[in-house]
Each structure stands twice: as structure tokens, then as C-alpha cells.
Amino acid sequence: MPLGSGQMQAALAHLEAGEWQAAHEIVQRDEDSPLACWAHGIVHIMEGDLPNARYWYARAKRPFPRSRSRRRR
């Protein structure tokens, strides 16, 4: 089911506050919108579930972010 703009704004506010569980409750309702899929991927990064995060980034057609722990030489 597509999310309304108010629902997406609420999910993004939860993400910004670090409340990934609350954001997940919202974004998992929409598996088609690229924005919701991207937010779903961010939720799983915050949760620490990187394989699932990669799946949602791919669904959103977004590149998966590089690890911040890797340093360029």
C-alpha cells in the first residue's frame, strides 16, 4: 500500500530521531515506492541487518553506502 506524504514524513522524523523500530512500522507497509524502500534500507542499517539493508537499497535502485570504517589509502 503506498504511503501518504504524512506517513513518510513521520517515518523520516523517526529515522532522524534514531527511532528505527517506529520508522520500520511505517515503511514496511509500502514495498513499491523507491523512497519507502530506501527508508526501509536505512532502517535495516540502523538495526545492523546489512544483508536486508542491501536488499532494500537494491529495491530502491540506490547504491549501498560504503562502510564508514574503511579508510582510503
Backbone hydrogen bonds, N-H to C=O, Kabsch-Sander energy under -0.5 kcal/mol:
donor,donor_aa,acceptor,acceptor_aa,energy
8,M,4,G,-2.3
9,Q,5,S,-2.4
10,A,6,G,-2.0
11,A,7,Q,-2.4
12,L,8,M,-2.6
13,A,9,Q,-2.2
14,H,10,A,-2.1
15,L,11,A,-2.4
16,E,12,L,-2.6
17,A,13,A,-1.7
18,G,15,L,-1.6
19,E,14,H,-2.9
20,W,18,G,-1.4
23,A,19,E,-2.0
24,H,20,W,-2.6
25,E,21,Q,-1.9
26,I,22,A,-1.0
27,V,23,A,-2.7
28,Q,24,H,-2.0
29,R,26,I,-1.6
30,D,27,V,-1.6
31,E,29,R,-0.5
37,C,33,S,-2.7
38,W,34,P,-2.3
39,A,35,L,-2.5
40,H,36,A,-2.3
41,G,37,C,-2.1
42,I,38,W,-2.2
43,V,39,A,-2.4
44,H,40,H,-1.8
45,I,41,G,-1.7
46,M,42,I,-2.5
47,E,43,V,-1.9
48,G,44,H,-1.1
49,D,44,H,-2.2
50,L,48,G,-1.2
53,A,49,D,-2.1
54,R,50,L,-2.7
55,Y,51,P,-1.7
56,W,52,N,-2.0
57,Y,53,A,-2.4
58,A,54,R,-2.4
59,R,55,Y,-2.1
60,A,56,W,-1.8
61,K,58,A,-1.2
62,R,57,Y,-2.5
70,R,67,S,-0.7
